[in-house]
Amino acid sequence: MLNKLKRIDLGIMLILGLLMVISVLVVRSATYGNPMYPNYDLKQLIFFLAGFAVAVFATLFDYRFFLKYWYVLYGFGVLLLVLVYFFGVEINGARSWFKLADGLLFQPAEFMKILLIMTVASILARREGDPLSFKSDLLPIAAISLIPFGLVMIQPDLGNAIIYIVILLGMLWIGRVKYWHVLIGIALMVGSLVLFVMMFNTYNEEIKDFLTDKGKHHWYERINTFINPETASDDAKHQSEKSLVAIGSGGLTGDGYMKGDMKNRRFIPYPYSDSIFVVIGEEFGFQGAALLLLLYFLLIYRMIMIAFQCTDLKGSYIIVGIVSMFVFQIFQNIGMMIGLMPITGITLPFISYGGTSLLINMVCIGLVFSIRAHQPDPERT
């Protein structure tokens, strides 16, 4: 047991410790004086400490044991996604959470990320590094990924649904997908995107009326604001415009901790969660945002190095899936705050407030530690 704990990557632990400090401080600034969010900074600290305990605990378990039963884990995850549609609680128009207790929610879509990564890794490893075949590999893996994608889309939760596709693409790439399969996939995605934009613009009013009738008008506003910013309503552009103003007001060094101009972010939804990068940009400026991105880079770098030195293909595939998930979430969250990406409900890893997402991310780190600790011929990294 002690030998396994010695294999924990201290560099990653240090980075996570710094991210914890940043997260707790920024969550406090974003919620200070607001009675709707009592003690969110303290709760975030508790979530982090619990997450560190989970990551260390996960290190002691051999990840390969769970991979033997990937089909059971995958089935359990799909079952949760089905059950939440019928028995979950609805928040902001999405039925995505189980209410476990007063103030305690569990989001199965977050949990499914880990299960999907483990499932795809188990299937890819059967090829033992050989190029993937279309019929026996790509089609089954795509079907396995599209099932949770569809279930999460109907909640609806566009952000997490897209992450499943990103995980799939990242793991297929490292799993030696053939180049002509990649070209076909790119052509299909580009063609689908162009067709979607054309159809959206052609039937704009019909889509607007349909989504409004279904109570999903905010979906239309988000998509239309990104595709047609010049025609979007002032209310629809409000969040993105206010976010840019708040981040831009921070300049190079920021306004200072707890000194952000609340006029710029007063009406930005969820400044402690989805929009927390706005607070960082406003109070710490370009320097603070750059420091955060540097910490993310070092975290991803350490995980990639562990994947390179892993002697087990399954372990490498798992780490690549986790890295793909983190990189996309970071890019999407920051990108939507500065107008590069459409607005979705994706949190900023290890910074945004949230119990389920933070604990799931820490479980992912625990998996990385477990992979490093249980190599047949471990080497110092």
N, C-alpha and C positions, 0 to 999 in steps of 0.2 A: 504493500500500500504506500509506504513512504517513498519507494523508488518511483512510483507512478506520479505522486505529488511533486517530486523533484523535476519531473518532465514538463510541468506547467510552464508555458512561455511567459517569463517575467516581463518581457517587453510589451506583450499584449496586455498583461495585467496593469502595467504602468499607464499605458494609453487609455485603458478603460477607466482607471482611477481619475485621470485628468478629464475625461469626458463626463464622468459623474459629477465632478466639481462644477464644470461648466453648466451641465444640465440643471442641477439643483439651484444654482445661482440665477440662471436665466428664467427658470420656471417661477422662482420667487419674484423676480422683477415683473414678469408678465401677469402675475396674479395678485400682486401686492395691493391691499386695500379693497379688493373685490370680494364681497361676502359670498358670491356665488361659487368661489373656488377656495374654500377654507383649507389652509395647511397643505396645499398641493406640493410645495417644496419639500416639506417633511415626508409626505407620502412618497414622493419620488425618491428620496433618500432611502426610505425603507424598501421600495421596490428594487433599488440598485443593490443594497446589501443582501437582499434575498436572492437577487440574480447572481451575485458573486458566489454565494453559497451553492446555488444550483450548478454553476459552471464548475466549481471545484468538485462537487459531488459527482457530476457527470464524468469527470476525468477518471474516476475509479472504475467505471463500468466499461467493459470492452464493447465498442460500437458494433463489432461484427456479430455479436449475439443478437442484437435487434434487427440487423439486416437479414438474418435467417428467416424472420417472420415479417418481411416487408409487406406481404399481401394482407396479413392481418391488420397491420398498422394502417395501411392504405385504406382498407375497407372500413376501419373504425373512423378514420378522418372523413371519408365520404358520408358515412352514416351521420356524423355530427353536422355536416353541412346540410343534409336533408332535414334533420330534426330541428335545426335552428330556424328553418323557413316556416315551420309550423308552430314551434313552441318558444322561439326567441322573442326578445323585446325589440321594438322598433325605435331607433334613434336617428333623427335627422333624415327620415324617409327610408332608412335601410334597416331591414330585419336581419341583423348580423351578430347579435350578442345573446348569450345566455345570462340571465341574472342569477348569480350564485347566492348572493346575500345583498343586504342594503349597501349600496355603493360599491359592490364588487361584481364586475362583469367579466365574462370570458368570451373571446372572439374565436370561433373555430377556424375561420379563414386564416388567421395568423398561425395557428397550430398546424394547419395543413401544409404550410410552406416546408416545414421540416420533414413531414411525412412524404411529401412529393419528392424532395431532394433524395431521401433515403431510398425511395422506390425506384426512381430513375437510375440512381447509382448502382443498385443491385442488378438491374436489367442490363445496363451498359457493361458491367464487369463480366458478364457471361461471355462476351466477345473476346475477352483477354487481350484487348488492345488492337484487334483486327478491325478493318473498316466496317462500318455499319451497313447492313443490307436494308433495302427499302421495305420489303414485305415483312420480314421476320423481326426487324428491329424498329425502324422509324415509325411504321404504322401503329404497332402496339404502344410504343412510348407516347406517340401523339395522342392516341385515344385515352390513355391513362391520364394525361395532362389536361385534356379538353373536358373531361368529366367534372373535376372540381372547378375548372374555369367557368363552365356553364352554370354550375350551381351557385357560384359566388356572383356571377353577373345578374342573376335573377333576384338577388337579395334587395337592391342592387349595390355592388361594391366594385366599381370599375378599377380602382387602384390596386387592390389585392389580386383581382383577376388578371390584370396585366403582368403582375409580378410572376405568376405561374408560367406565363409564356416566356418571360425573360429567363427564368430558371431553366426551362426546357431548352431554349436556344443556346445558353451558355454551356450546359452540360453536353448537348449534342456536339457542339463545336470541339470540345476537348475529347469527346468520345470517338473522334475520327469519322465524322460524317463525310461522305464523298463530296468532292467539289461540285459535281454536276447536280447533286441533291441540294447543295447550298444555293446554286444559281437558280434552280427551280423555286426554292423557298423564297429567295429574295424577289424573284419575279412575281410570285403569288402575293407576297405582302405589299409590294409597291402597287401592283394592279388592284388589290383589294382597297388600299388606301385611296388611290385615285378614284376608284369607283364610288367609295363611300363619300368622298368630298363632292363628287358630281351629283350623286343622288341626294345628298343633304341639301345642296344648293338648289337643285331642281324642285324638290318637294319640301322646301323649307317650312312653308306655312302648315302643310299637312303634318309634318313631323312635330312641329311646335304644338299644334292642337292635340295630337295624339298623346304626347308626353304630358301636356298640361292636364288632360282628362285623367291620366293615370296618376296624377300627383307627382310627376317627375319633371316639373318645369325647370328645376335647377340644372338638370342634365342638359336640357336644350340650351340654356343660357351659357353653361360652361363650354359646350362644344362650339356654339355659334360665336362666342367671344374669341375663341382661339382661331377659328377658320375665317370668320368675317369680323375682325375687330372694328372696322370702320362703320359697320351697320349695327353693332351691338348696342343695347340700351345702356344708359348711364349706370343704372343699378347693376347690370351684369358686369360692367368693366370696373365697378367700384373697388372690388377687392384687389385686383391686379394693379390698378393705378395707385391705390393707397399704399400697397406693399412696396412698389417702386419708389414712391415719394419717401416713405419711412426709411428704406434702406439707403437711398441716395442722400438723405439728410445726415446720415452718419459720417459721410465723407471718409477721410483716411483713418482717423483715430476714434471716431464715434463721439456721441454726446456724453458718454460716461455712464457707469453702472447706476441703474435706478434713476437716470436722468433723461430718459427718452421722452420725446415730445408726444404725449398721449393723443394730441390732435391728429397725428399722422396714422396711428394704429388703433384708435379708439373703436372704430367700427370694423376692424379686420377680425374675422371670426377665428376663434381658437388660437390666440397668440401664444398660448402655453403648449400647444400640440402641433397641429399641421402647419401653422404659420410661425413657428418659433424662430425660424431663421430671420424673420423681419426684426425681431427684438435684438438678435445678435448683431445684425447689420447696422441697426440704428444706434445701439449703445456702445458697440465696440468697433464699428466702422470696418473699412477694408482690412485692416490689420487683424482684427478679431476673426473675421470670416476666413482670411487666409490661414490663420493659425488652426482653425477648426478643420479646414480642408487638408492641412498638413498632417494633422492627427489621423484623419481618415486614411490618407495615403499610407502612412506608416502602418496602420492596422491592416489594411489590405495587403501591403507588401509582406508583412510577417506571415500572414495566412498563406499567401502564394508560395513563399519560401518553404513552409511546412509541407505544402502540397507537392512541391518539386522533390523534396527529400523523402516523401512517403514511398514505401516499397509495396504498398497494397493499392491496386487500382481503385477499389471501392472507396478507400479513404481519400484519394486524390479527387475522385469525382464528387464526393460530398463537399469537400472544401471549395471546389470550383462552383458548385451550386450555391453555396453560402456567399461566396464572393460576388457572384452574379447578382444575387438578391440585394446585397448591401450596396453595391455600386449603383444599381438602378434606382434604389430608394433614395440614395443621396442625390443623384443627378435629377431625379424627378421632383423631389421636394424643393431643392434649391432652384431648379429650373422654373417651376411654376410660380415661385415668388418673384422672379426677375423677368417673367414674360417669355421664357424660352419654351415652356411646356404648358399644356392645358392643366387647369386646376383639378386635382383629384385628392381623395382623402388618404394620402400616403404620409406617414410620419417620418421625421428625420431620425435615423437610427441612433440610439443611445443618448439623444438630446431631448426629443419630444416627450412630454408627459404621457404616461400610459402604462398600466400594469401588464396587460397581456403582451403587447408588442415588445416591451423591454425585456420581460422574462423569456419570451421566445428567442429574442436576439442573444440573450445570455446563454440559453440552452445551445444555440448554434455555436457559440464560443466554446462551450463545454464539449461539444462534439469534436471541434478542432483539437482541443487539449487531449481528448480521449484518443484521437487518431495518432497524435504525436507520442502519447504515452504507451501505446500498444503495438508499436511496430516490432516485427520480429527481429530486426537488426537496427535498433535506434542509433542515430548519430546526433552529435551535438550540432545545434543550429546557431 
